[in-house]
Amino acid sequence: MRLLAGTDFALRVLMLLAGAPPGRPVSVERLARDLGGLSRHHLHKIVQDLTALGITRTLRGSGGGVMLARAPDQVRVGTVVRQLEADQAVVECFRADGCACTLLPHCRLRGMLREAQERFYAGLDGYTLADCIPPLTASASIGASAR
Amino acid sequence: MRLLAGTDFALRVLMLLAGAPPGRPVSVERLARDLGGLSRHHLHKIVQDLTALGITRTLRGSGGGVMLARAPDQVRVGTVVRQLEADQAVVECFRADGCACTLLPHCRLRGMLREAQERFYAGLDGYTLADCIPPLTASASIGASAR
């Protein structure tokens, strides 16, 4: 099983933002640098998606950048991953546009997979972004010079 | 989150085999037909993988085909999915060949994802292939004319 590459990077962005001082936006350039060479184009798309979901907000202009829309302890990891993976089907028959599986009418596996998927998300629901802040991040990394 | 397409199809193959009469091999042609047009090449690869894992066995020659290596109630769905997805990393940093994520040394999310992934598999461990046999499969589908 795997998550979308976009979800993977979005979670890293959120960890960095969670470690930044509250109320202080972080520039996309800084995020790109801290994410070790993720392209700005890709990063812009991720930030756009997170902002559309209401998880981050962006401030334009000089001194602008990206910040969490809520405090880190108010953002459940499971909720974020659910939202980012909303269009992703665990197997073909979960796709919104249907599938060609001939077993579907009597398939019992589908329910099992749905239950297991819910367990996965419920596991992540036990944590918030506050639990993801690396020790010393605030002073050692983004905190000292957010931009 | 999603499973590999190969895992998706392998599970369908196993459901069909679980519904076939015990000890009676099912031909690859029959499986391909019941799976609604999956290519024989793809199906051969899937059967080869399942057999290498000891989940199915293949009988060559006239009257040959594929069958479960054990009774359906002896094959845990979670175990099968774990085996088929063994090389699949839930996020980049789970890859055996490492990753470039700069957050890794202090990352707490990694442990959360590992725990959630284990919950997913544990959910499927609660079921065996016997729980996946569609009602009436044995008589209505493969059972009546296994080849």
Interface residues (C-beta under 8 A of the other chain):
Chain A: M1 R2 L3 A5 T7 D8 L11 R12 M15 L16 D34 L35 G36 G37 V77 G78 V81 E85 Q88 A89 V90 V91 E92 A100 C101 T102 L103 H106 C107 R108 L109 M112 L113 E115 A116 Q117 R119 F120 Y121 A122 G123 L124 G126 Y127 D131 C132 I133 P134 P135 L136 T137
Chain B: M1 R2 L3 A5 T7 D8 L11 R12 M15 L16 D34 L35 G36 G37 V77 V81 E85 Q88 A89 V90 V91 E92 A100 C101 T102 L103 H106 C107 R108 L109 M112 L113 E115 A116 Q117 E118 R119 F120 Y121 A122 G123 L124 G126 Y127 D131 C132 I133 P134 P135 L136 T137
